[in-house]
Amino acid sequence: RFQSWSGDVKSRRNPCRIKINEHKTITARFVKNPKAPQLISAHKKASASSVEGEQVILKARNVTDGKTGTRWSSHFSDPQWIMIDLGNICLIRAVRLHWETAYGREYDIQVSRDTQKWKTVKSLKDMAGGPQDIWLKPVKARYIRLYGRKRATEWGYSRWEFEVFGKE
């Protein structure tokens, strides 16, 4: 346990200080690793197979907006998908999914250079909701999608964020 925290890991207020008690303080300087995969999906165009009720708060574009109060939600049926256009061919290394209560039990992560021919790079079964970090074998593609095969609940697929990490 610690008493207080100051600074942040995004280097705006570096170094960070953690006060353990009145006699002990830890100071740490966080440095960005230039070789680490970077977020490449922020504010990119997203589209989906369906949108629950066509509500603005549930649109596909919400999965790349960086806001935790907006999300995408699909119709209440299988299969469903959501796709991100990265704008150009990128090296994709990982995805982070932030599921809402209505999550996918079984789904594929697929990539494409043209949206016509899709390649499954990871097939997942018996998954739980919440945040999920999924590492991939590095692959070059412009488009990435989550193809939901089986829902975990009676609702559709619902995601706060769909983040893609790699190199542009």
SVG drawing of the C-alpha trace seen along z (x, -y; Angstrom):
<svg xmlns="http://www.w3.org/2000/svg" viewBox="-34 -17 48 39">
<polyline fill="none" stroke="black" stroke-width="0.4" points="0.0,0.0 1.1,-3.5 -0.1,-7.0 -0.1,-9.0 1.0,-9.1 2.1,-12.0 3.2,-12.2 2.1,-10.0 3.5,-7.3 2.9,-9.2 5.9,-11.4 4.0,-14.6 4.9,-14.7 8.0,-12.6 9.4,-11.4 6.6,-9.8 6.7,-9.8 5.1,-7.2 4.9,-8.0 4.9,-4.8 4.8,-6.6 6.3,-9.7 9.8,-8.2 9.8,-6.4 9.3,-7.7 10.0,-5.9 10.9,-8.0 10.7,-6.5 11.3,-7.9 9.3,-6.2 10.8,-6.0 8.9,-5.0 10.4,-1.9 10.7,-2.8 10.6,0.9 7.3,1.5 4.2,1.7 2.4,-1.6 -1.4,-2.3 -2.2,-2.6 -6.0,-2.5 -6.8,-5.8 -9.5,-7.8 -9.3,-5.5 -12.5,-4.7 -14.5,-1.8 -17.5,0.0 -19.6,3.0 -22.1,5.6 -24.8,4.0 -25.6,1.4 -28.1,2.0 -31.1,-0.3 -29.0,-2.7 -28.2,-4.8 -25.3,-7.3 -24.0,-6.2 -23.7,-2.7 -22.0,-3.3 -18.9,-1.5 -16.8,-4.6 -17.0,-4.7 -14.5,-1.8 -11.6,-4.0 -12.5,-7.3 -10.6,-6.7 -13.6,-7.5 -14.8,-5.0 -18.4,-6.3 -19.1,-5.4 -19.3,-1.9 -20.4,0.2 -23.2,2.7 -24.5,5.1 -27.8,6.7 -28.7,9.5 -27.6,12.4 -24.6,14.3 -22.4,13.8 -21.4,10.1 -18.2,8.2 -16.5,4.9 -13.7,3.6 -11.1,0.9 -9.4,-0.7 -5.9,-1.6 -5.5,-3.9 -2.5,-2.1 -0.7,1.2 0.7,1.5 2.6,4.1 0.0,5.4 1.3,7.0 -1.6,7.0 -5.1,6.0 -6.8,4.9 -10.5,5.4 -12.6,3.6 -15.8,5.6 -19.0,4.3 -21.3,6.8 -22.4,8.3 -19.2,9.9 -18.1,12.6 -17.6,16.2 -16.0,17.3 -14.5,15.0 -11.7,14.6 -9.3,11.7 -8.9,11.3 -6.8,9.1 -7.0,8.0 -5.2,5.7 -8.4,5.0 -11.5,6.1 -12.2,8.8 -9.9,11.6 -9.7,12.1 -7.1,14.1 -7.8,15.4 -4.7,14.7 -6.2,15.7 -9.2,17.9 -10.5,17.7 -13.0,19.9 -14.4,19.9 -13.5,16.3 -14.5,14.1 -15.6,10.4 -13.7,7.4 -10.4,6.1 -8.4,8.6 -4.9,8.2 -4.3,10.5 -0.8,10.9 -0.5,11.9 2.2,13.2 3.3,10.0 1.3,9.5 1.0,6.7 -2.5,5.5 -4.6,2.4 -7.8,3.7 -8.5,5.7 -11.7,7.0 -13.2,9.0 -15.5,11.6 -17.9,12.8 -19.0,16.4 -20.8,16.9 -22.1,14.4 -21.8,15.1 -25.2,13.4 -28.6,13.0 -27.6,9.4 -25.4,8.5 -21.6,7.9 -20.7,4.7 -17.3,3.1 -16.1,-0.1 -12.8,-0.1 -11.0,2.0 -7.3,1.0 -4.7,2.2 -1.0,2.0 1.9,2.2 3.9,0.0 2.5,-2.3"/>
</svg>
